[in-house]
Amino acid sequence: MTDPESLNVLASLLQKVPGVASARVFRNSGTSVITARVRCLDIGAADVLAYCGMAANTRVSICEIKSRLGCEDDLSVGLPCDIQFSDEDNELPSECQRFGFFVVKTLYSRGLVDDIMLDSLEQSWNVHFRRTLG
């Protein structure tokens, strides 16, 4: 089961993706499902989400532009993309964390996160990132 801190970390990582206007990650009440609602301002951001979803074997859905979730304010802009993760298993990394792994990998390759972030996530998510030399 994914811990609340991992949900916060994933939301902050998603907000670092160029072209993302907003990102909210939350557990659906009464279920074992986690939803990430991301608002993309351009196709590049949606492309990153699609890549990460495919790599982590999760589903990314493009929603109607006017759709709103309770976690969003009425002024939310951009194309809404929903990513849903099953969170029934106790294995690490969880499905949500696997998706986050690919988000971090993409951000790292673009110089948007540092080695300190990778070190932290390796410990908490039980993953290993390949580092680039010099």
Secondary structure, 3 states (H helix, E strand, C coil): CCCHHHHHHHHHHHHHCCCEEEEEEEECCCCCEEEEEEEECCHHHHHHHHHHHHHHCCEEEECCCCCCCCCCCCCCCCEEEEEEEECCCCCCCCHHHHHHHHHHHHHHHCCCCCHHHHHHHHHHHCCCCCCCCC
